[in-house]
Amino acid sequence: MTDFIITKIIRFVGNKLDGYKTIIGGLGLILTGVLGFIRLMFPDLTQFPSMTIGEILVSISAGMTAIGLGGKAEKLKEEVHKGNIIVDDKEEKIDG
């Protein structure tokens, strides 16, 4: 019964955050990279993740990529919902 309630809550939150999940994930990756960089600068902060400079850069760049792709996906979803399709930088309206 508890699993059922937790599943319903997670599904509700997921539906409310639809379209923002990719952006939130991207921000999480960027924040992880920033925390890894802080740990690299201050090794005494053991509660932060221990990462190499390569892992830090990969995390930050993957976060930026996720944010960019999330924005593009949301823009495309809005255009499809409106009935507009963008083909070769020309906007076409479809009935439906």
N, CA, C and O atoms as a MOPAC input file, in Angstrom:
PM7 MOZYME 1SCF
protein

 N      0.82100 1    -1.19300 1     0.00000 1
 C      0.00000 1     0.00000 1     0.00000 1
 C      0.86800 1     1.26100 1     0.00000 1
 O      0.56300 1     2.24700 1    -0.67200 1
 N      1.94800 1     1.20300 1     0.76500 1
 C      2.84800 1     2.35300 1     0.82200 1
 C      3.47800 1     2.61500 1    -0.53900 1
 O      3.61500 1     3.76500 1    -0.95500 1
 N      3.86000 1     1.54600 1    -1.22900 1
 C      4.44700 1     1.70000 1    -2.56800 1
 C      3.45700 1     2.34100 1    -3.52600 1
 O      3.83700 1     3.16500 1    -4.35900 1
 N      2.19800 1     1.96700 1    -3.41200 1
 C      1.16000 1     2.53300 1    -4.27100 1
 C      1.04400 1     4.03900 1    -4.04200 1
 O      0.95700 1     4.81000 1    -4.99800 1
 N      1.04200 1     4.45100 1    -2.79000 1
 C      0.92400 1     5.88200 1    -2.46400 1
 C      2.15200 1     6.64400 1    -2.94300 1
 O      2.02600 1     7.72500 1    -3.51800 1
 N      3.33300 1     6.09300 1    -2.71300 1
 C      4.56300 1     6.75400 1    -3.14900 1
 C      4.59200 1     6.86200 1    -4.66600 1
 O      4.99700 1     7.89200 1    -5.20500 1
 N      4.16500 1     5.80600 1    -5.36300 1
 C      4.11700 1     5.84400 1    -6.82300 1
 C      3.16500 1     6.92500 1    -7.31300 1
 O      3.48400 1     7.65000 1    -8.25500 1
 N      2.00300 1     7.04000 1    -6.68500 1
 C      1.04500 1     8.07800 1    -7.06800 1
 C      1.61100 1     9.47200 1    -6.84300 1
 O      1.42700 1    10.35800 1    -7.67700 1
 N      2.29900 1     9.67400 1    -5.72200 1
 C      2.88900 1    10.98600 1    -5.41700 1
 C      3.98400 1    11.32400 1    -6.42900 1
 O      4.03600 1    12.44000 1    -6.94500 1
 N      4.85100 1    10.36000 1    -6.70700 1
 C      5.93500 1    10.60200 1    -7.65700 1
 C      5.37400 1    10.86600 1    -9.05000 1
 O      5.87100 1    11.74600 1    -9.75200 1
 N      4.35400 1    10.12500 1    -9.46100 1
 C      3.73900 1    10.34400 1   -10.76600 1
 C      3.09100 1    11.73400 1   -10.84200 1
 O      3.18300 1    12.40800 1   -11.86800 1
 N      2.43700 1    12.15800 1    -9.75400 1
 C      1.81300 1    13.48000 1    -9.71500 1
 C      2.85900 1    14.58100 1    -9.84700 1
 O      2.69900 1    15.51200 1   -10.63700 1
 N      3.93200 1    14.46700 1    -9.06500 1
 C      5.00300 1    15.46400 1    -9.12500 1
 C      5.66000 1    15.45500 1   -10.50200 1
 O      5.96900 1    16.51400 1   -11.04800 1
 N      5.87400 1    14.27200 1   -11.06200 1
 C      6.47600 1    14.16100 1   -12.39000 1
 C      5.62100 1    14.82000 1   -13.45500 1
 O      6.14700 1    15.48200 1   -14.35000 1
 N      4.30200 1    14.64600 1   -13.36900 1
 C      3.41000 1    15.28300 1   -14.33900 1
 C      3.38500 1    16.79600 1   -14.17400 1
 O      3.28600 1    17.52200 1   -15.16200 1
 N      3.47200 1    17.27700 1   -12.94400 1
 C      3.49800 1    18.72500 1   -12.71700 1
 C      4.79500 1    19.34800 1   -13.21300 1
 O      4.81100 1    20.50200 1   -13.64200 1
 N      5.87300 1    18.58900 1   -13.15500 1
 C      7.17900 1    19.09300 1   -13.59000 1
 C      7.48900 1    18.72200 1   -15.03000 1
 O      8.62700 1    18.86700 1   -15.47500 1
 N      6.48600 1    18.24200 1   -15.76600 1
 C      6.71300 1    17.83500 1   -17.14100 1
 C      7.27600 1    19.00600 1   -17.93700 1
 O      6.69400 1    20.09100 1   -17.96000 1
 N      8.38800 1    18.78200 1   -18.57500 1
 C      9.04200 1    19.83700 1   -19.32800 1
 C     10.17300 1    20.49400 1   -18.55500 1
 O     11.05300 1    21.11700 1   -19.14900 1
 N     10.15600 1    20.36200 1   -17.25600 1
 C     11.21600 1    20.95500 1   -16.44200 1
 C     12.18200 1    19.91000 1   -15.91600 1
 O     13.22300 1    20.25200 1   -15.35400 1
 N     11.84400 1    18.62400 1   -16.09400 1
 C     12.69200 1    17.56400 1   -15.54900 1
 C     14.07700 1    17.56100 1   -16.18100 1
 O     15.07200 1    17.35200 1   -15.48800 1
 N     14.15100 1    17.78900 1   -17.48100 1
 C     15.44400 1    17.81400 1   -18.16000 1
 C     16.27000 1    19.00000 1   -17.68900 1
 O     17.47900 1    18.88200 1   -17.48700 1
 N     15.62200 1    20.13500 1   -17.51600 1
 C     16.33100 1    21.32800 1   -17.04600 1
 C     16.81100 1    21.13300 1   -15.61100 1
 O     17.92900 1    21.52000 1   -15.27100 1
 N     15.97000 1    20.53600 1   -14.77100 1
 C     16.37000 1    20.26800 1   -13.38700 1
 C     17.54600 1    19.29600 1   -13.35400 1
 O     18.47900 1    19.47500 1   -12.57100 1
 N     17.50400 1    18.26900 1   -14.20100 1
 C     18.62600 1    17.32300 1   -14.27800 1
 C     19.90000 1    17.98700 1   -14.74700 1
 O     20.97900 1    17.69600 1   -14.23100 1
 N     19.78900 1    18.88800 1   -15.73300 1
 C     20.95600 1    19.62600 1   -16.21900 1
 C     21.55200 1    20.50700 1   -15.14500 1
 O     22.77100 1    20.58200 1   -14.99400 1
 N     20.68000 1    21.18000 1   -14.39200 1
 C     21.17700 1    22.01500 1   -13.29100 1
 C     21.85000 1    21.15900 1   -12.22500 1
 O     22.83400 1    21.57900 1   -11.61600 1
 N     21.32000 1    19.95700 1   -12.00200 1
 C     21.94700 1    19.04200 1   -11.04900 1
 C     23.34000 1    18.62500 1   -11.48600 1
 O     24.25600 1    18.54200 1   -10.66700 1
 N     23.49900 1    18.36200 1   -12.77900 1
 C     24.82400 1    18.00200 1   -13.29000 1
 C     25.80700 1    19.16600 1   -13.16100 1
 O     26.96400 1    18.97200 1   -12.78800 1
 N     25.34000 1    20.37100 1   -13.47200 1
 C     26.21200 1    21.54300 1   -13.34000 1
 C     26.59900 1    21.74700 1   -11.88700 1
 O     27.76000 1    22.02100 1   -11.58200 1
 N     25.63500 1    21.61600 1   -10.99200 1
 C     25.91900 1    21.78600 1    -9.56600 1
 C     26.89500 1    20.72300 1    -9.06800 1
 O     27.76800 1    21.01500 1    -8.25100 1
 N     26.75100 1    19.49600 1    -9.55400 1
 C     27.69600 1    18.44100 1    -9.17500 1
 C     29.10800 1    18.79600 1    -9.61900 1
 O     30.06700 1    18.59100 1    -8.87500 1
 N     29.23900 1    19.33100 1   -10.84000 1
 C     30.55600 1    19.74800 1   -11.32300 1
 C     31.13200 1    20.89100 1   -10.50200 1
 O     32.32700 1    20.90600 1   -10.20500 1
 N     30.28900 1    21.84400 1   -10.13500 1
 C     30.75300 1    22.97900 1    -9.32000 1
 C     31.19600 1    22.49400 1    -7.94300 1
 O     32.21900 1    22.94200 1    -7.42300 1
 N     30.42800 1    21.58000 1    -7.35300 1
 C     30.82300 1    21.04000 1    -6.04900 1
 C     32.12400 1    20.23800 1    -6.15000 1
 O     32.95100 1    20.27900 1    -5.23900 1
 N     32.30200 1    19.51400 1    -7.25100 1
 C     33.56700 1    18.80100 1    -7.46500 1
 C     34.73300 1    19.76100 1    -7.58800 1
 O     35.83100 1    19.47900 1    -7.10900 1
 N     34.49200 1    20.91300 1    -8.24000 1
 C     35.54100 1    21.92600 1    -8.37500 1
 C     35.88100 1    22.53400 1    -7.01800 1
 O     37.04900 1    22.77000 1    -6.70900 1
 N     34.84900 1    22.78600 1    -6.21100 1
 C     35.09500 1    23.32200 1    -4.86600 1
 C     35.90700 1    22.32300 1    -4.05500 1
 O     36.82100 1    22.71100 1    -3.32800 1
 N     35.57700 1    21.02400 1    -4.17700 1
 C     36.32800 1    20.00200 1    -3.45200 1
 C     37.76900 1    19.93800 1    -3.94100 1
 O     38.68100 1    19.68900 1    -3.15300 1
 N     37.98000 1    20.16500 1    -5.24500 1
 C     39.32900 1    20.16400 1    -5.79700 1
 C     40.14200 1    21.32300 1    -5.21900 1
 O     41.33400 1    21.18000 1    -4.94700 1
 N     39.49000 1    22.46600 1    -5.03600 1
 C     40.17600 1    23.63800 1    -4.48200 1
 C     40.39700 1    23.52000 1    -2.96900 1
 O     41.42000 1    23.96100 1    -2.44700 1
 N     39.42900 1    22.92200 1    -2.27700 1
 C     39.48900 1    22.78500 1    -0.82400 1
 C     39.33100 1    21.31500 1    -0.45100 1
 O     38.21700 1    20.87500 1    -0.16700 1
 N     40.42100 1    20.54100 1    -0.44300 1
 C     40.34100 1    19.09100 1    -0.20500 1
 C     39.81000 1    18.71000 1     1.18000 1
 O     39.42000 1    17.56100 1     1.38700 1
 N     39.78700 1    19.63400 1     2.11400 1
 C     39.29700 1    19.31300 1     3.45800 1
 C     37.78100 1    19.13400 1     3.50200 1
 O     37.25700 1    18.57100 1     4.46400 1
 N     37.07000 1    19.60100 1     2.48000 1
 C     35.61300 1    19.46700 1     2.43700 1
 C     35.24700 1    18.07300 1     1.93600 1
 O     34.97300 1    17.88200 1     0.75100 1
 N     35.24700 1    17.11200 1     2.83700 1
 C     35.04100 1    15.71500 1     2.44900 1
 C     33.58800 1    15.39700 1     2.10700 1
 O     33.32100 1    14.34100 1     1.53300 1
 N     32.64700 1    16.27000 1     2.44000 1
 C     31.24700 1    15.99400 1     2.12000 1
 C     30.92400 1    16.26900 1     0.65200 1
 O     29.86600 1    15.86100 1     0.17300 1
 N     31.81300 1    16.95000 1    -0.06700 1
 C     31.61700 1    17.21100 1    -1.48900 1
 C     32.20600 1    16.05900 1    -2.30100 1
 O     33.10000 1    15.36300 1    -1.81800 1
 N     31.71900 1    15.84500 1    -3.53100 1
 C     32.22000 1    14.71500 1    -4.33000 1
 C     33.68000 1    14.91000 1    -4.74700 1
 O     34.10700 1    16.01200 1    -5.09300 1
 N     34.41800 1    13.82400 1    -4.70200 1
 C     35.81500 1    13.84300 1    -5.13200 1
 C     35.85000 1    13.51100 1    -6.62100 1
 O     35.51700 1    12.39700 1    -7.02500 1
 N     36.25700 1    14.49000 1    -7.43400 1
 C     36.25100 1    14.32400 1    -8.88200 1
 C     37.54800 1    14.85000 1    -9.45500 1
 O     38.18000 1    15.74600 1    -8.89400 1
 N     37.93800 1    14.27000 1   -10.59800 1
 C     39.09200 1    14.79900 1   -11.31500 1
 C     38.63300 1    15.99700 1   -12.14300 1
 O     37.43200 1    16.22300 1   -12.29700 1
 N     39.57500 1    16.75800 1   -12.67000 1
 C     39.21400 1    17.93100 1   -13.46400 1
 C     38.45400 1    17.51000 1   -14.72800 1
 O     37.56400 1    18.22700 1   -15.18600 1
 N     38.80200 1    16.35800 1   -15.28300 1
 C     38.08200 1    15.85500 1   -16.45600 1
 C     36.62500 1    15.53100 1   -16.13400 1
 O     35.72700 1    15.86900 1   -16.90500 1
 N     36.39100 1    14.88100 1   -15.00000 1
 C     35.02600 1    14.56300 1   -14.58300 1
 C     34.22600 1    15.82600 1   -14.29400 1
 O     33.03100 1    15.88600 1   -14.58100 1
 N     34.87700 1    16.82700 1   -13.73200 1
 C     34.20900 1    18.10000 1   -13.44600 1
 C     33.76100 1    18.75500 1   -14.74700 1
 O     32.61400 1    19.18400 1   -14.86600 1
 N     34.66500 1    18.83200 1   -15.72200 1
 C     34.33000 1    19.45800 1   -16.99900 1
 C     33.24900 1    18.68200 1   -17.74300 1
 O     32.37400 1    19.27900 1   -18.37000 1
 N     33.30800 1    17.35500 1   -17.67600 1
 C     32.27900 1    16.53600 1   -18.32700 1
 C     30.92500 1    16.76700 1   -17.67100 1
 O     29.91300 1    16.87400 1   -18.36400 1
 N     30.89600 1    16.84500 1   -16.35800 1
 C     29.63500 1    17.05900 1   -15.64400 1
 C     29.01900 1    18.40800 1   -15.99500 1
 O     27.81800 1    18.50000 1   -16.25000 1
 N     29.83000 1    19.43800 1   -16.00800 1
 C     29.32100 1    20.77500 1   -16.33000 1
 C     28.85500 1    20.84300 1   -17.78200 1
 O     27.79100 1    21.39500 1   -18.06400 1
 N     29.63800 1    20.29000 1   -18.70200 1
 C     29.24400 1    20.36100 1   -20.11200 1
 C     28.00900 1    19.49700 1   -20.38400 1
 O     27.16700 1    19.87300 1   -21.19900 1
 N     27.88900 1    18.35200 1   -19.72000 1
 C     26.69300 1    17.51900 1   -19.88900 1
 C     25.46000 1    18.23600 1   -19.34400 1
 O     24.37300 1    18.12200 1   -19.91100 1
 N     25.62600 1    18.97100 1   -18.25000 1
 C     24.51000 1    19.74400 1   -17.70900 1
 C     24.06700 1    20.83200 1   -18.66500 1
 O     22.87000 1    21.04600 1   -18.85400 1
 N     25.02300 1    21.52100 1   -19.26900 1
 C     24.67000 1    22.56300 1   -20.23300 1
 C     23.99100 1    21.96600 1   -21.46000 1
 O     23.05800 1    22.55000 1   -22.01000 1
 N     24.46300 1    20.80600 1   -21.88100 1
 C     23.83900 1    20.12800 1   -23.02100 1
 C     22.40800 1    19.72700 1   -22.68400 1
 O     21.50200 1    19.90400 1   -23.49900 1
 N     22.20300 1    19.19000 1   -21.49300 1
 C     20.86100 1    18.78200 1   -21.08100 1
 C     19.91200 1    19.97000 1   -21.02100 1
 O     18.75700 1    19.86300 1   -21.43200 1
 N     20.38400 1    21.09100 1   -20.51800 1
 C     19.54100 1    22.28800 1   -20.46400 1
 C     19.19100 1    22.74800 1   -21.87700 1
 O     18.04500 1    23.10600 1   -22.14700 1
 N     20.17100 1    22.74000 1   -22.77300 1
 C     19.91700 1    23.15300 1   -24.15300 1
 C     18.93200 1    22.23600 1   -24.85100 1
 O     18.02700 1    22.70300 1   -25.54200 1
 N     19.10300 1    20.92900 1   -24.67700 1
 C     18.19300 1    19.98000 1   -25.31100 1
 C     16.80200 1    20.04800 1   -24.69900 1
 O     15.80300 1    19.88600 1   -25.40000 1
 N     16.73500 1    20.28600 1   -23.39800 1
 C     15.43500 1    20.42400 1   -22.74300 1
 C     14.66700 1    21.62100 1   -23.26300 1
 O     13.45500 1    21.54700 1   -23.46400 1
 N     15.36400 1    22.72100 1   -23.48200 1
 C     14.71700 1    23.91500 1   -24.03100 1
 C     14.23200 1    23.69300 1   -25.44800 1
 O     13.13400 1    24.11400 1   -25.81100 1
 N     15.05700 1    23.02500 1   -26.25400 1
 C     14.65600 1    22.72700 1   -27.63200 1
 C     13.44500 1    21.79700 1   -27.65500 1
 O     12.52800 1    21.99200 1   -28.45200 1
 N     13.44000 1    20.79300 1   -26.78800 1
 C     12.32000 1    19.84700 1   -26.75100 1
 C     11.03000 1    20.54800 1   -26.34400 1
 O      9.96700 1    20.26800 1   -26.89800 1
 N     11.12100 1    21.45500 1   -25.37900 1
 C      9.92700 1    22.18800 1   -24.95400 1
 C      9.40300 1    23.08900 1   -26.06500 1
 O      8.19300 1    23.19300 1   -26.26500 1
 N     10.29800 1    23.73000 1   -26.77700 1
 C      9.88800 1    24.58800 1   -27.88600 1
 C      9.20100 1    23.76200 1   -28.96700 1
 O      8.17100 1    24.17000 1   -29.50300 1
 N      9.77000 1    22.60100 1   -29.28600 1
 C      9.18300 1    21.73000 1   -30.29400 1
 C      7.81700 1    21.22000 1   -29.83700 1
 O      6.87600 1    21.16600 1   -30.63000 1
 N      7.70800 1    20.84500 1   -28.56200 1
 C      6.43800 1    20.34600 1   -28.04600 1
 C      5.35000 1    21.41800 1   -28.12200 1
 O      4.20700 1    21.11700 1   -28.46800 1
 N      5.69700 1    22.66300 1   -27.80200 1
 C      4.72400 1    23.75100 1   -27.89100 1
 C      4.27700 1    23.97300 1   -29.33000 1
 O      3.09300 1    24.19400 1   -29.58400 1
 N      5.21600 1    23.91600 1   -30.27500 1
 C      4.86700 1    24.12900 1   -31.67600 1
 C      3.97300 1    23.01100 1   -32.20000 1
 O      3.03100 1    23.27100 1   -32.94800 1
 N      4.25900 1    21.77500 1   -31.81500 1
 C      3.43100 1    20.66100 1   -32.24200 1
 C      2.04500 1    20.77100 1   -31.61600 1
 O      1.03900 1    20.47200 1   -32.25900 1
 N      2.00100 1    21.20000 1   -30.36400 1
 C      0.70800 1    21.35200 1   -29.68600 1
 C     -0.14400 1    22.42200 1   -30.36500 1
 O     -1.36300 1    22.27700 1   -30.45800 1
 N      0.48500 1    23.48700 1   -30.83300 1
 C     -0.23200 1    24.55500 1   -31.54000 1
 C     -0.62900 1    24.14500 1   -32.95500 1
 O     -1.50800 1    24.76200 1   -33.55800 1
 N      0.00400 1    23.12500 1   -33.47900 1
 C     -0.27600 1    22.68900 1   -34.83800 1
 C      0.71900 1    23.22400 1   -35.83800 1
 O      0.53300 1    23.05900 1   -37.04300 1
 N      1.76600 1    23.86000 1   -35.36500 1
 C      2.80700 1    24.38800 1   -36.25500 1
 C      3.93500 1    23.37400 1   -36.36400 1
 O      4.33500 1    22.76600 1   -35.37100 1
 N      4.43400 1    23.20100 1   -37.55500 1
 C      5.60800 1    22.35200 1   -37.75000 1
 C      6.66200 1    23.19700 1   -38.44500 1
 O      6.36700 1    23.88400 1   -39.42400 1
 N      7.87700 1    23.15000 1   -37.94700 1
 C      8.96100 1    23.92700 1   -38.53000 1
 C      9.77800 1    22.99600 1   -39.43000 1
 O     10.37200 1    22.02800 1   -38.95600 1
 N      9.80200 1    23.29500 1   -40.72300 1
 C     10.54400 1    22.48800 1   -41.68900 1
 C     11.48100 1    23.41700 1   -42.44400 1
 O     11.04100 1    24.34700 1   -43.12000 1
 N     12.77100 1    23.15600 1   -42.32400 1
 C     13.78200 1    23.95000 1   -43.02400 1
 C     13.60200 1    25.44500 1   -42.77100 1
 O     13.61000 1    26.23900 1   -43.71100 1
 N     13.44300 1    25.82500 1   -41.52300 1
 C     13.29600 1    27.21500 1   -41.08800 1
 C     12.05800 1    27.90100 1   -41.66500 1
 O     11.97900 1    29.13000 1   -41.66100 1
 N     11.09800 1    27.13300 1   -42.15500 1
 C      9.83200 1    27.68300 1   -42.63200 1
 C      8.72900 1    27.10200 1   -41.77100 1
 O      8.68800 1    25.89400 1   -41.53800 1
 N      7.85500 1    27.93900 1   -41.30800 1
 C      6.78800 1    27.49600 1   -40.43100 1
 C      5.55400 1    27.15400 1   -41.26000 1
 O      5.10500 1    27.94600 1   -42.08900 1
 N      5.01800 1    25.96500 1   -41.02100 1
 C      3.83200 1    25.52700 1   -41.73000 1
 C      2.73400 1    25.25000 1   -40.72500 1
 O      2.99200 1    24.70300 1   -39.65300 1
 N      1.53500 1    25.61800 1   -41.05700 1
 C      0.39000 1    25.37200 1   -40.18600 1
 C     -0.36400 1    24.15500 1   -40.72900 1
 O     -0.69300 1    24.08500 1   -41.91300 1
 N     -0.63100 1    23.18800 1   -39.82200 1
 C     -1.40800 1    22.03000 1   -40.24700 1
 C     -2.73800 1    22.02700 1   -39.51700 1
 O     -2.82700 1    22.39800 1   -38.34600 1
 N     -3.75600 1    21.60500 1   -40.22300 1
 C     -5.07800 1    21.50000 1   -39.61400 1
 C     -5.17300 1    20.15000 1   -38.91500 1
 O     -4.66500 1    19.13700 1   -39.39700 1
 N     -5.83100 1    20.16600 1   -37.78100 1
 C     -5.97800 1    18.88700 1   -37.13200 1
 C     -6.49000 1    18.95700 1   -35.78600 1
 O     -6.65600 1    17.92600 1   -35.13400 1

